[in-house]
């Protein structure tokens, strides 16, 4: 049986305040001359997600003003300071009633994971029971594909900065690992030292 990948919504978690970056919201970090959140949303679209939801938190008003996210559904998480778990819950809740049967979840601060790796995980979709994740040299990473049958369990367990980690660990036998070590670099932009990975900022003085 085949399924239409249009049933899979892209979900970008972009609410972080960049505490270890001196309070610089990650969504607005400059990457190749534009806000990082634009890049993250475009990767999901280019990989095949026709519906993309973006969860905002820190500096949400500034992100709405400065980032070009036309066509995306912007979801504000007023509890973003409690951790990524609240953003994951807000994002999955926003998909209720949209017809989406799965969510392909990516993190805004992983620009080294591009279209090819994202498309590989999307291709693992088979229906509402799907559960898949990118792997880098065998180690599970992002993006992660959650079929709708898993959403309730994921949201119940999403706490603090753990997101879906506990759920994925508990259901490890069901997770299809999609090797992407040759197609992406799963680094995070967490500290000032990581900013060099974004490249020079054309707007910097």
NORQUI-V384065 format. One record per backbone hydrogen bond with DSSP energy under -0.5 kcal/mol. CO is the residue of the C=O (numbers start at 0). NH is the residue of the N-H. E is the energy in kcal/mol with one decimal. If there is no record, write none. Layout:
# NORQUI-V384065
((CO;NH;E) (CO;NH;E))
This chain:
# NORQUI-V384065
((2;4;-0.5) (3;6;-2.1) (4;7;-2.1) (6;8;-0.6) (6;100;-3.1) (6;101;-1.2) (8;103;-3.1) (9;52;-3.0) (10;12;-0.5) (10;105;-2.7) (11;13;-0.9) (11;54;-2.9) (12;107;-2.1) (13;56;-0.5) (14;57;-2.4) (15;25;-1.3) (15;26;-0.5) (17;20;-1.7) (17;22;-2.5) (17;23;-1.0) (18;21;-1.2) (19;191;-0.6) (22;24;-0.7) (24;27;-1.1) (25;28;-1.4) (26;36;-2.3) (28;35;-2.3) (30;33;-0.9) (33;30;-3.2) (34;37;-1.1) (34;38;-1.3) (35;39;-2.2) (36;40;-2.2) (37;41;-2.4) (38;42;-2.2) (39;43;-1.6) (40;44;-2.0) (41;45;-3.1) (42;46;-1.8) (43;47;-0.7) (43;48;-2.4) (44;47;-1.2) (47;49;-0.7) (50;9;-3.3) (51;72;-2.5) (52;11;-2.6) (53;55;-0.6) (53;74;-3.0) (54;13;-2.0) (55;76;-2.9) (56;59;-1.4) (57;56;-0.5) (58;62;-2.4) (59;63;-2.5) (60;64;-1.7) (61;65;-2.8) (62;66;-2.6) (66;68;-1.1) (68;71;-2.3) (71;73;-0.6) (72;53;-2.8) (72;74;-0.5) (73;75;-0.5) (74;55;-3.3) (75;77;-0.7) (76;79;-1.4) (78;81;-2.1) (79;82;-1.7) (82;85;-1.2) (82;86;-0.8) (83;87;-2.4) (84;88;-2.1) (85;89;-2.4) (86;90;-2.6) (87;91;-2.5) (88;92;-2.6) (89;93;-1.7) (90;94;-0.6) (91;94;-1.1) (92;95;-1.3) (94;97;-2.1) (100;147;-2.8) (101;8;-2.7) (102;104;-0.7) (102;145;-2.9) (103;10;-2.7) (104;142;-0.7) (104;143;-1.9) (105;12;-2.4) (106;109;-1.2) (108;188;-1.3) (109;112;-1.8) (111;113;-0.8) (111;184;-2.0) (113;117;-1.9) (114;118;-2.9) (115;119;-1.9) (116;120;-1.7) (117;121;-2.2) (118;122;-2.0) (120;123;-1.5) (121;124;-1.9) (126;129;-2.0) (127;148;-2.0) (129;146;-3.1) (130;175;-2.6) (131;144;-3.3) (132;177;-3.0) (133;140;-3.2) (134;136;-0.6) (134;179;-3.7) (135;138;-1.3) (137;139;-0.5) (138;135;-2.6) (142;133;-2.2) (143;104;-3.2) (143;145;-0.6) (144;131;-2.0) (144;146;-0.6) (145;102;-2.4) (146;149;-2.4) (147;150;-0.9) (147;151;-0.5) (149;153;-2.5) (150;154;-2.8) (151;155;-1.9) (152;156;-1.4) (153;157;-1.2) (156;158;-0.6) (158;161;-2.1) (159;84;-3.9) (161;164;-2.3) (163;167;-2.8) (164;168;-2.4) (165;169;-2.3) (166;170;-1.6) (168;171;-1.3) (170;173;-2.0) (170;174;-0.8) (171;174;-0.7) (174;176;-0.7) (175;132;-2.4) (175;177;-0.5) (176;178;-0.7) (177;134;-2.5) (179;182;-2.3) (179;183;-1.4) (182;113;-0.5) (182;116;-0.5) (183;185;-0.5) (184;186;-0.8) (187;189;-0.9) (190;193;-1.9) (190;194;-0.7) (191;194;-1.0) (192;195;-0.5) (193;196;-2.0) (194;197;-1.9) (195;198;-1.2) (197;31;-0.9) (199;201;-0.7) (200;203;-1.9))
